[in-house]
Amino acid sequence: MDGAGAPTCLPEPGPVGEPTLRARGLYDICLRLSMTGPVVGSDVDADGKALLVITGANRGGKSTFLRALGLAQLMMQCGMFVAAESFGADVREGLFTHFKREEDATLRSGKLDEELGRMSLIVDQVRPESLVLLNESFASTNEREARRLAGRLSEPCSRRGSRSST
């Protein structure tokens, strides 16, 4: 990364139970490795926040930000450097992701059933101090129904004390 002019840092892990999340110039290291030019980093300051909702225009970098955040959290917890100018987060007791999948012709049921099944596995395993990253979950249904499903499924995560980003 140094040879490519991409910043890296040693992260600042925080104690479990003290919600901490701050980054400057956070970027998706996999995206950077697959490109010849620079990537745009993101900044976040969410210390003390239990829920982050990332919104924006289509192709505005929301999915890329969530991937960068998940990779940074994982790399930090493995004792590695992080793809950012600076990064600090509390140590988590689980990292769960739910990203939309491409259509699978072998599915025996509908896409919504497949998404609900994957989400159910997450809800069953999430515990206090987990990090849950949701990206375009329930995009296979209409906005009103997706909002209702997300609200009903986020309640168990909130009761168990996990931090979620969508």
C-alpha positions in Angstrom: 0.0 0.0 0.0 2.9 2.3 0.7 4.3 1.8 -2.8 0.9 2.7 -4.2 0.6 5.9 -2.1 -2.4 4.5 -0.2 -2.4 5.5 3.5 -2.4 2.9 6.2 -2.3 3.2 10.0 -2.1 1.2 13.1 -5.6 1.3 14.6 -6.6 2.3 18.1 -8.7 -0.5 19.5 -11.0 0.5 22.3 -12.4 -1.6 25.1 -15.5 -3.8 24.6 -18.6 -2.1 25.7 -17.6 1.5 25.0 -19.0 2.3 21.5 -16.2 3.9 19.6 -16.0 4.5 15.8 -13.9 7.1 14.2 -11.9 7.1 11.0 -10.3 9.5 8.6 -9.6 8.5 5.0 -11.1 5.0 5.4 -11.1 3.1 2.2 -11.8 -0.4 0.8 -8.4 -2.1 0.6 -9.6 -4.7 -1.8 -10.9 -2.0 -4.2 -7.5 -0.2 -3.9 -5.7 -3.4 -4.8 -7.8 -3.9 -7.9 -7.4 -0.4 -9.3 -4.5 1.5 -10.8 -5.6 5.0 -9.6 -6.4 6.4 -6.2 -9.6 5.6 -4.2 -11.6 8.2 -2.2 -11.6 7.7 1.5 -14.4 8.3 3.9 -14.5 10.0 7.3 -16.7 9.0 10.2 -17.1 10.1 13.8 -19.7 8.0 15.6 -18.3 7.5 19.1 -21.1 6.6 21.5 -23.5 5.7 18.7 -25.3 2.3 18.6 -26.9 2.7 15.2 -25.6 4.3 12.0 -27.8 4.7 8.9 -25.8 5.4 5.8 -27.8 7.1 3.0 -27.0 8.7 -0.3 -27.5 8.6 -4.0 -27.1 5.5 -6.1 -23.4 4.7 -6.8 -22.5 7.2 -4.1 -20.2 4.9 -2.2 -22.5 3.4 0.6 -21.6 -0.2 -0.2 -18.0 0.6 -0.5 -18.0 2.4 2.8 -19.6 -0.6 4.6 -17.1 -3.0 3.0 -14.2 -0.7 4.1 -15.7 -0.5 7.6 -16.1 -4.3 7.9 -12.6 -4.9 6.6 -11.0 -2.3 8.9 -12.8 -3.8 12.0 -11.7 -7.3 11.0 -8.1 -6.2 10.3 -7.9 -4.3 13.6 -9.1 -7.2 15.6 -6.5 -9.4 13.9 -3.8 -7.0 15.0 -3.2 -5.7 11.5 -2.8 -2.3 9.9 -5.9 -0.7 8.6 -6.6 1.0 5.2 -7.1 4.6 6.5 -5.3 7.7 7.6 -6.5 6.9 11.1 -9.0 4.4 12.6 -10.3 3.7 16.1 -13.1 1.4 17.1 -14.1 -0.7 20.1 -13.4 -4.4 20.0 -16.4 -6.4 18.9 -17.6 -9.9 19.9 -18.8 -10.7 16.4 -18.9 -9.2 12.9 -22.0 -10.1 10.8 -22.8 -8.9 7.3 -25.9 -9.0 5.1 -25.2 -7.8 1.6 -27.5 -8.4 -1.3 -26.6 -11.3 -3.5 -27.0 -11.7 -7.3 -29.9 -13.7 -8.5 -29.3 -17.5 -8.2 -31.1 -19.6 -10.8 -30.9 -22.6 -8.5 -33.0 -21.0 -5.7 -35.9 -23.2 -4.8 -37.8 -20.3 -3.3 -38.0 -16.6 -3.9 -35.2 -14.0 -3.3 -37.0 -12.5 -0.3 -37.2 -16.0 1.3 -33.5 -16.4 0.7 -32.7 -13.0 2.3 -35.0 -13.7 5.3 -33.2 -17.0 5.8 -29.8 -15.4 5.9 -31.0 -12.6 8.1 -32.5 -15.2 10.5 -29.1 -16.8 10.9 -27.6 -13.5 11.9 -30.3 -12.7 14.4 -29.9 -16.1 16.0 -26.1 -15.6 16.4 -25.8 -11.9 17.2 -24.9 -11.1 20.8 -24.0 -8.1 22.9 -21.2 -6.0 21.3 -21.6 -7.5 17.9 -21.2 -5.4 14.7 -23.9 -5.9 12.1 -23.5 -4.4 8.6 -26.6 -4.5 6.5 -26.4 -3.4 2.8 -29.5 -3.1 0.7 -31.3 -5.8 2.7 -34.8 -6.6 1.5 -34.2 -4.8 -1.8 -36.2 -7.5 -3.4 -39.5 -6.1 -2.0 -41.1 -2.7 -2.0 -39.9 0.1 0.3 -42.8 0.0 2.8 -42.5 -3.8 3.3 -38.7 -3.6 3.5 -39.0 -0.9 6.2 -41.4 -3.0 8.2 -39.2 -6.1 7.9 -36.0 -4.2 8.8 -37.7 -2.7 11.9 -38.9 -6.0 13.1 -35.6 -7.7 12.6 -33.5 -4.8 14.1 -35.4 -5.1 17.4 -33.7 -8.4 18.4 -30.3 -6.9 17.6 -31.0 -3.7 19.6 -32.2 -5.8 22.6 -29.0 -7.8 22.5 -26.9 -4.6 22.4 -25.3 -5.0 19.0 -24.2 -2.0 16.8 -25.7 -2.0 13.4 -24.9 0.0 10.2 -27.2 0.0 7.2 
